């Protein structure tokens, strides 16, 4: 029987070591109950950032911070090139059909691609702004796509969800919060 060669043993040892660290991290995250979609936001319980975005295709009004008062609403940051955005889109359509006011910030997208995305999948947004430079997303603290924010009627951010929303997120977190804020 031939001895294991160091060229083989070293990469396997590194892999086992990294897998163990990753496993410990996942175990601790599970114990502490941390979920990536519930990451805190420096803007939580603060007013939405001041911004003014043009419409995607040059038509319409775009989106500005002044539109985010008077009614409880969602702001969804998305892009046509973002696969998780495509996954959550049917849920946004359902929520819009159920009467939820949703505004969209289209992040660093080509206008034709964003328009095609909405033509194909539907447009759940009451108003939509194009964040071509990505400045508005930075001001909102966005670093994962999609991200969804619940805004109260006074224009304060009350909840942030990183990543695609699921039916469970809508039923367990977003709808109960919207109902509480509408009272």
N, C-alpha and C positions, 0 to 999 in steps of 0.2 A: 504494500500500500504506500502511495506517495504522500509526502507531507504537504500540507496546504502552503501555498506560496504567499509570501508577504504582499505581493501585488494584488492578490485576491482578498486576503484577510483584512487589510487596512480599509478598503472601501466598505466592506460588510460591517466592520466595527463602527465606522462613522455612521452608516445608515441606522444601525441598531441604537446607537447613542442618540441621534436626532429623533428617531421614532419614540424613544423613551421620553425625551424632553417634551415632545409634542403631545404624547399621551398624558403625561402629568399635567400639562397646561390644560388640556381639554377636560380632564377629571376635575381640576380645581375650578374651572369656569362653570362646570355643571353643578358643583357643590355650592358655589357662591350665587348661583342663579343668574349670572350675567348672560345677556343675550345681545349679540351685536346690533340687532335692530333697535335696541333700547338705549343706545349710547347717549350720554348726556350732551346737552348743547349749552354753550355759553349764553345763547340767546333765549333759553327757556324762561318763560314768564317776563320777557322783555319785548318791546315793540319790534315789529318787523323792520329790517334794515330799509333805509330810504333808497329807492331805485326807480328807474324809468327805462323800460325796455321797448324797442320797436317791435312791430309785428313780424312774424317769420317771413312772410312773402312781400312785405311792403304795403299790404292792404290791411285795413282794420285799425284798431286803436293800440294794440300792444298791451303791455301790462306795467302798472306802476304800483308803488306801495300805497298810494292814496285809494286804490280800488279795494284794499283789503280791510275795510272797516264797514260796520253797519250790519254785518251778518257773519255767523260762524261759517268758516270755509276751510278748504284744504288748498295747499300749494304743493304741486308735484313738480320736481326737477327731473327731467327726462331727456333722452336723446334717441334718435332713430338707430344709431349704431350700437345701442346698449341692449344686449339680449335680455337681461332681467326686466327692462322697461317693457319689452314686448310681452313678457310673461304676465306682468301685473296689469297690462292695459285693459283686458276684458273686465277686471274688477273695478277699474276706474269708470269704465262705461256703465257698469251696473249701478255703481254709486251715483253717477250723474243722473241716470234714469230714475233713481229712487229719490231724487231731489237734493242731493248734496251739491253744493256750489264748489266747483274745483277750478282753480287757476293753474296755468302751466308755465313753467320756465324751461324753455328748450335750450339745452346746454351745448355750446360749441358744435353746432350741427350745420350741415349744408341746407339752405332753404328748400331746395328741391327734394332732398331726402326726408326732411321733416314733414313736408306737405304730402309726400307719397305715403309715409307712415300713417298719417292721420286719415288720408283718403282710403287706405286699405283697411285700417282697424277701427275707424270712427274717431270723432273728436269729442271728448268728454269735457273740454275746457270752456268755461264761460268767457275767459280772455286768456290770451297766450302771448308771451313775450319771448323774443329771441335774445339769448345771452351769448352773443357771438364771441366776445372776448373772454367770457368766463368770470367777469368781475362780480356780477350779482351773486353767483354761486359761492364765490369766496366770501362775500359779505354775509351770506347766510350760513357759512361754516360747512358747506357741503363738501364731502370728500368721497362719497360712494354714490353710485347711481343705480337705480333711482333713489331719491329721498322725498319723503312726504312730511309736510308740516300741517298741524291743525292750528288754525288762527281763530281767536275769539272775535267777537263783534267790535271790540275796541282796537283791534289790530295787534294784539299781543300773541306771541308764539306760546302755545300751551302743550304741544307734543311734537316730537320729532321721531320719524321712523326711517332708519337707514336700510336700504335694500328694498326688494319688491315686497309689497304688502300681500298678505294672503287672506283668504276668506276668514280664517280664525282671527287675524289681526283686526279686520274690519268689525267682526261681531263682538270680539272680546275687549278691544281697546278703543278703536276709532269711533264707532257708533255710540257706545256709552258716554264717551267724552263729549261728543257733539251734543248729545241729548242734555247732558249736565250743563254745558255752556249755553245752551239755548234757553235755559230756565231763567 
